[in-house]
């Protein structure tokens, strides 16, 4: 089982490919009302085994999402952000699930979403 956080745009391709390879896919939405949620091309349908919605951008919200995932009857092998909107949630939830990843450094999470901060982080 893999998790794709915000499987929109190219993240939808990741979810479809994982499903095609036989993985169960859990969809995590970092925002239930995301304006980019409609950015899924036709033909990118995935039969997700579960959908978890993160309720806010707080430590408690990420903990609740991780707990909901842990309650599912699946062993999670990997978690990926599917879009830029899912980077912070992927970092936070992945760390709470004990998965390999980028860690929970909020500065680095923001740098992965912001090109200016990426440059400044690399320069320092």
C-alpha positions in Angstrom: 0.0 0.0 0.0 1.2 3.5 -0.8 -0.2 6.9 0.1 -0.4 9.8 -2.4 -1.0 13.2 -0.7 -3.0 15.4 -3.1 -3.0 13.1 -6.1 -3.7 16.0 -8.5 -1.9 17.0 -11.8 1.1 14.8 -12.1 0.4 13.2 -8.7 -2.6 11.6 -10.4 -0.2 9.9 -12.8 1.7 8.5 -9.8 -1.4 7.1 -8.2 -2.6 5.5 -11.5 0.8 4.0 -12.1 1.0 2.6 -8.5 -2.4 1.1 -8.9 -1.5 -0.4 -12.3 1.5 -2.0 -10.7 -0.8 -3.7 -8.2 -0.4 -1.4 -5.2 -3.3 -0.4 -3.0 -3.4 3.4 -3.0 -4.6 5.6 -0.1 -5.5 9.2 -1.1 -4.8 11.9 1.5 -6.2 15.3 0.8 -4.3 18.1 2.5 -7.3 20.4 2.0 -10.8 19.0 1.5 -11.7 22.1 -0.5 -8.5 22.4 -2.6 -8.9 24.5 -5.7 -6.5 22.2 -7.5 -8.4 19.0 -6.8 -10.0 19.3 -10.2 -6.7 19.1 -12.0 -7.0 15.4 -12.8 -7.1 14.5 -16.4 -9.7 12.2 -17.9 -8.7 8.6 -17.7 -6.8 9.0 -14.4 -9.3 7.2 -12.2 -8.0 5.2 -9.3 -10.0 2.9 -7.1 -8.5 4.3 -3.8 -8.8 1.9 -0.8 -9.3 4.9 1.5 -9.5 8.7 1.5 -8.2 10.7 4.4 -8.8 14.4 4.7 -6.5 16.5 6.8 -8.6 18.9 8.8 -6.4 22.0 9.0 -2.7 22.9 9.0 -1.8 22.0 12.6 0.2 19.3 14.4 -3.1 17.9 15.8 -4.6 17.6 12.3 -1.5 15.7 11.0 -1.6 13.5 14.0 -5.3 12.7 13.4 -4.6 11.9 9.8 -1.7 9.6 10.8 -3.9 7.9 13.4 -6.7 7.3 10.8 -4.1 5.7 8.4 -2.8 3.5 11.2 -6.3 2.2 11.8 -6.6 1.0 8.3 -6.0 -2.7 7.6 -3.0 -2.0 5.3 0.8 -1.9 5.8 2.0 1.3 4.3 5.3 1.0 2.4 5.6 4.6 1.0 4.1 8.0 1.0 4.5 10.6 -1.7 3.3 14.2 -2.2 1.4 14.2 -5.5 1.4 17.9 -5.9 3.1 20.9 -4.3 0.1 21.4 -2.1 0.8 18.1 -0.4 4.5 18.6 0.5 4.0 19.8 4.1 1.3 17.2 4.8 3.4 14.4 3.3 6.4 15.4 5.4 4.3 15.6 8.6 2.2 12.5 8.1 5.2 10.4 6.8 7.2 11.3 9.9 4.3 10.3 12.2 4.0 7.0 10.4 7.8 6.3 10.7 8.3 6.2 6.9 11.5 7.3 5.2 11.2 10.8 3.9 12.3 14.4 4.0 11.7 14.9 7.7 9.6 17.5 9.5 11.8 20.5 9.2 9.3 23.2 8.3 11.9 25.5 6.7 12.9 22.7 4.3 9.3 21.7 3.6 8.6 25.3 2.6 11.7 25.4 0.5 10.5 22.4 -1.5 7.5 24.4 -2.5 9.0 27.8 -3.1 11.7 28.3 -5.7 13.2 31.4 -4.1 13.5 29.6 -0.7 15.1 26.7 -2.5 17.8 28.9 -3.9 18.4 30.6 -0.5 18.5 27.2 1.2 21.0 25.8 -1.2 23.2 29.0 -0.9 23.3 28.7 2.9 
